[in-house]
Amino acid sequence: MNAQTFFRTIGFLIILFLVVYVSIENTQIIDFRFSMLADKPLRSSAAIIYFAMFAVGVIGGTLLHNSGGKSGGRSSEGGSKRK
């Protein structure tokens, strides 16, 4: 494991700790309105809604980060195929 991966993992764990801490402190029921998905407000614990928004952000970020794939990079055969 290189240093960059280690520090990214530590950073992610710090953010995850903050999510858990905020979730512990905000236990009241709230109305979450998102008119694009539902006409009625979603009534749930603030912790659950906060965690759900965090999860959507992490999944979206992961998909955007990995969307480039290997299609634009070098081939696995060790070089480009120019003639």
N, C-alpha and C positions, 0 to 999 in steps of 0.2 A: 504494500500500500504506500503510495507516495504522499508527500506532505499536503498537497493541494486537496486530495481526497479526504485526508484526515481532518483538515480544517473545515471543509464543507460539511462533513458529518457532524463535527462539533457544533457548527453554526445551526444546522438543521435541528439538532437535539435541543439547543437553547430556544429556538423558535417553538419547538414542540412543548417544551417546559412552560413557556409563556401561555400557550394555548390551554394547557391543563390548568395552570394557575388561574387564568381568567375564567375558565369553566367552573372551577371550584367556588370562586367568589360570586358568580352571577347565576344564582339558582332560581330566580324568579321567572314566572311565566310571562312571555312577551308575544305580541302579534307581529309576525314577519310578513310584510307585504311585498310581493313581487308580481305585479300585474301581468307580466308577459307569460307567466306560467299558470297562474291560478287567479280566479276572480275573488275568492274568499281569502282572507289572511290565514297564514299558518300559525296556529297557536301552540307554542311549545316552549320548553325550557331555553333560556338564553344560551346556556352551555352547549346544548345540542345544536342549535342553529349556528353558533360561533364555530363549533368544530366542523360542521358540514361545509361552511364557507371556506374554512381552512383546507379541508380535504379537496374541494373543487379546485381551489387555487393550486394546490400541490399537483394534482392530476393534470390540470391544464398546463402548468409550467413544465411538467415532465414530458407531456406530449409535444409541446412546442420546442422544447430543448432537443428532443430526439427525432423530430420530424425530418431533419436534414438527411439522416441516415448515411449510408455509404455510397449513394448513387453519384454524388458529385466529387468524391475523393479519388484517390489513386486505386488502381486495381490491386487485388491481393497477390498478383503474380510478380510484383516487384518493380513495376514501371508502367509507363503509358504505352499505348500501342500505335505510336506514330510511325509512319513510313516515309 
